[in-house]
Amino acid sequence: MMKYRCLDEYGEALLPSDLKEILHVGKNTVYKLLEEGKIKSIRIGSSYRIPKQNLIDYLYPEDASNE
């Protein structure tokens, strides 16, 4: 879909630094969103990986509820 085109340059698994860039927020905000589960993520050791679809679900919750 057109509205997801801005994410085309990123891989399927995003890093917290990618979220900072995409959302235009600071590091603390990114980690707060991840720790509170607002953006679902996977932890590998102390590192976070965010499936791109989880970010899309966060940004466009109306699309996720229509599936």
N, C-alpha and C positions, 0 to 999 in steps of 0.2 A: 504494500500500500504506500501511497505517496507520503503520508505523515511519518513513516518510519525511515524515510530515505536518509535523514541526518545521521542515522546509526550505521549506514552501510560501510563506513570506513573502519568500523570496529569489528573485532572477532566475535565469536559466539559467547565467549566467557570474558566478562569485563573485570577490570581491576578497580579498586577504590579511586585511583588516580584518574581513570576514565570517567567515573561518575562525577568527580570534581569538575572535569572539563565539560562534560555534557550538560550538567545541571547548573553550572556556574555558581557553585557553592564552595565553602571551605572544607578542609579536611575534617574538622570536628563535626560539621553537619553531616557529612557523608557517613562517618562512623556511627553517629547517633541514629541515622536512618537504618543502617545495617543492624546495629545492636538491638534496636527496638522492633526489628522484624518488619518495618514498613516496606523495605525492599528486601525480598527474600534472597538469601545468599548461601553459599557453601563455604565452610571453613576448612582449610587444609593447614593444619598446624596453627600458626598465628596469622595466616594469610586468608583474605577473603577472595572468593571468586563469585561473580554475579552473572548468572546466565542472562543473556540479552533479553530473552522473553520476560524475565522477572522485572527488568527495568521498564519494558513496554507496558506490562500489567500495572506497574505503579503510575506511570505517566498517563495511561489511558484506561482507567478502571472500568469505564462504561463498555469498552470493547470486551474485556474479560468476562463481564457479567452477561453478555449476550451470547456467549459460546455454549 
